């Protein structure tokens, strides 16, 4: 079901052109547009549920549509409010056109699927609290280069990759600010983000991934009892022997 083709067909070329011209992005292959200020050897980390770990071990990386994020700024709600205000005011033609373009760009970004990682190597307890849905959650580790080389994109799909930039709330009209700018309250996350343009109506999208080519470490949460973690580790190793030496405990103890 092609429910978002119109938005993506109009919005993606703008994101591509703007990121390349204004923000030092270039293509890695035909499909991946990446911030060239990054090193492909940079390590990235992500806290995920145990179910999502199993999916990765089955060859499926879970991405979530940006429009379903809890952060109202990410969802562009303040833009919707700006539209309402502009409709009540008498604005010049140029101003009205600018607001319409901004609305369309945010609507396009809401159709993109996102995978959020952190560049922060050190364990941060509030991050575990925020993103571990239960004591069985884990933190996976890879590098930017290994992750990108391990995923498989279709010819029609595009991906945008960059660290997030943090600051005070501002009027976001440029592609980078729409996609990769967050307010200071989220700075602790030190986030690296992937966006995927894919023709799907679902809130969740599963991207094919070769996990053996990218996963360097799987860390158990600080909330799980050691004996349970050891049992899970033995089960994982029984099914996936290549995980040997890739399973580790948290350095925080909260069980």
C-alpha positions in Angstrom: 0.0 0.0 0.0 1.6 3.2 -1.2 0.3 5.6 1.4 3.2 8.0 1.6 4.7 8.1 -1.9 3.5 11.6 -2.7 5.1 13.2 0.4 8.3 11.2 0.0 8.6 11.9 -3.8 8.4 15.6 -3.2 10.3 15.9 0.1 13.3 13.5 -0.3 14.9 15.4 -3.2 14.9 18.5 -1.0 16.5 16.7 1.9 19.2 15.2 -0.4 20.0 18.5 -2.1 20.0 20.6 1.0 22.2 18.2 3.1 24.8 17.9 0.3 25.0 21.6 -0.4 24.8 23.0 3.1 26.0 20.3 5.6 28.9 18.4 4.1 26.9 15.2 3.4 27.9 12.9 0.5 26.6 9.5 -0.8 28.1 6.2 0.4 27.1 4.1 -2.5 23.9 5.0 -4.2 21.5 5.0 -1.3 23.2 6.3 1.9 23.8 10.0 2.4 26.1 10.5 5.4 27.7 13.4 7.3 31.3 13.4 6.2 32.5 14.8 9.5 32.1 11.2 10.8 34.6 8.5 11.0 33.4 5.1 9.9 35.4 3.6 12.8 33.3 5.5 15.3 31.6 3.2 17.8 27.9 3.5 18.4 25.6 1.9 21.0 21.9 1.3 21.3 19.7 0.0 24.2 17.1 -2.4 22.9 14.6 -4.9 24.1 15.5 -8.6 24.2 12.8 -9.2 21.6 14.5 -6.7 19.3 17.8 -8.4 19.9 16.3 -11.7 18.8 15.0 -10.0 15.7 18.5 -8.7 14.9 19.9 -12.2 15.4 17.2 -13.3 12.9 18.5 -10.7 10.4 15.9 -7.9 11.0 16.8 -4.4 12.4 13.7 -2.5 13.8 13.1 1.1 12.8 10.3 3.3 14.0 8.4 5.9 12.0 9.4 9.4 13.3 5.8 10.5 13.4 5.2 8.1 16.4 8.0 9.6 18.6 6.9 10.9 22.0 8.9 14.2 21.7 6.3 16.8 20.4 9.1 18.8 18.8 10.2 15.7 16.8 6.6 15.2 15.7 6.4 18.8 14.5 3.5 19.8 16.7 4.8 23.3 17.1 4.8 23.6 13.3 1.2 22.6 13.3 0.5 25.3 15.8 2.4 27.8 13.7 0.2 26.8 10.7 -3.0 27.5 12.8 -1.6 31.0 13.8 -0.7 31.8 10.2 -4.2 31.0 9.1 -5.7 33.5 11.6 -3.2 36.3 10.6 -2.9 38.3 7.5 0.5 37.3 6.1 2.3 38.3 2.9 2.4 35.8 0.0 6.1 35.0 0.7 5.5 34.3 4.3 2.5 32.0 3.6 4.5 30.1 1.0 7.4 29.6 3.5 5.1 28.3 6.2 3.5 25.9 3.6 6.9 24.6 2.6 8.0 24.1 6.2 4.8 22.2 6.9 5.3 19.9 3.9 8.9 19.2 4.9 7.9 18.3 8.4 5.1 16.1 7.1 7.7 14.3 4.9 10.1 13.8 7.9 7.2 12.2 9.8 7.1 9.5 7.2 10.8 8.5 7.6 11.8 5.6 9.7 14.5 6.2 12.3 17.1 4.2 14.2 18.5 6.0 17.2 22.0 5.2 18.6 24.4 6.9 21.0 28.0 7.9 20.5 28.5 7.7 24.3 30.8 4.8 25.1 30.4 5.2 28.9 27.3 3.6 30.4 24.9 6.3 31.6 22.4 5.1 34.2 19.6 7.5 33.1 19.9 6.1 29.6 19.3 2.6 30.9 16.3 4.0 32.9 14.9 5.7 29.8 15.3 3.0 27.2 15.5 -0.3 28.9 11.9 -1.5 28.9 12.6 -4.2 31.4 15.6 -6.1 33.0 16.0 -8.2 29.9 17.0 -5.3 27.7 20.5 -5.1 26.3 23.0 -2.6 24.9 24.5 -3.5 21.5 27.7 -2.1 20.1 29.0 -1.7 16.6 30.7 0.9 14.4 29.1 3.3 11.9 30.9 1.7 9.0 30.1 -1.9 10.0 26.4 -1.0 10.6 26.1 0.7 7.2 27.9 -2.1 5.4 25.7 -4.8 7.1 22.3 -3.5 6.1 20.7 -4.1 2.8 18.7 -1.4 1.0 16.4 -1.7 -1.9 17.2 0.5 -4.9 14.2 2.8 -4.2 15.2 3.4 -0.5 17.3 6.2 0.8 19.1 6.6 4.1 20.4 9.8 5.9 22.9 9.5 8.7 24.4 12.0 11.1 25.0 12.8 14.8 22.3 15.1 16.3 23.1 18.7 17.1 21.7 20.3 20.3 20.6 23.8 21.1 17.8 26.1 22.0 14.5 25.7 20.2 14.5 27.6 16.9 12.7 28.1 13.7 13.6 24.9 11.7 13.3 25.3 8.0 16.5 23.7 6.7 16.8 20.0 6.1 19.5 19.4 8.7 17.5 21.3 11.4 14.4 19.3 10.6 16.1 16.0 10.7 19.1 16.3 13.1 18.5 19.1 15.6 17.2 18.6 19.1 16.8 20.8 22.1 19.4 21.0 24.9 17.3 18.8 27.2 18.3 15.7 25.1 22.1 16.5 25.0 22.9 13.7 27.4 21.9 11.2 24.7 24.8 12.2 22.4 22.7 10.7 19.6 23.7 9.3 16.2 20.6 8.8 13.9 19.7 6.9 10.8 16.7 7.8 8.7 15.2 5.5 6.1 12.9 6.4 3.3 10.7 3.4 2.6 7.4 2.8 1.0 5.4 1.5 3.9 2.3 2.5 5.9 3.4 0.6 9.1 4.7 2.4 12.2 7.5 -0.2 12.3 9.9 -1.2 9.5 12.3 -4.1 9.6 15.5 -3.6 7.6 17.5 -6.7 6.6 20.8 -6.8 8.5 23.8 -9.2 8.6 24.4 -9.0 12.4 27.5 -11.1 12.3 29.2 -8.4 10.2 28.5 -5.6 12.7 27.7 -6.6 16.3 30.8 -6.3 18.5 29.3 -6.6 21.9 26.0 -7.3 23.7 25.8 -5.9 27.2 23.2 -7.2 29.7 21.3 -4.6 31.6 22.3 -3.5 35.2 18.8 -4.7 36.4 19.1 -8.4 35.6 20.3 -11.0 38.1 23.7 -12.6 37.2 22.3 -16.1 37.2 19.5 -15.2 34.8 22.0 -13.3 32.6 24.3 -16.3 32.6 21.4 -18.6 31.6 20.4 -16.3 28.8 24.0 -16.1 27.6 24.3 -19.9 27.5 21.1 -20.1 25.4 22.3 -17.5 23.0 25.6 -19.2 22.6 24.0 -22.5 22.0 22.1 -21.1 19.0 24.7 -18.5 17.9 28.2 -19.8 18.7 29.8 -16.7 17.0 28.6 -14.7 20.0 31.4 -16.1 22.0 33.4 -13.3 23.7 30.7 -10.8 22.6 28.5 -11.0 25.7 29.3 -8.8 28.7 27.7 -7.7 32.0 26.9 -4.1 32.9 29.4 -2.3 35.1 26.4 -0.8 37.0 24.7 -3.1 39.5 21.0 -2.4 40.2 19.3 -5.8 40.5 
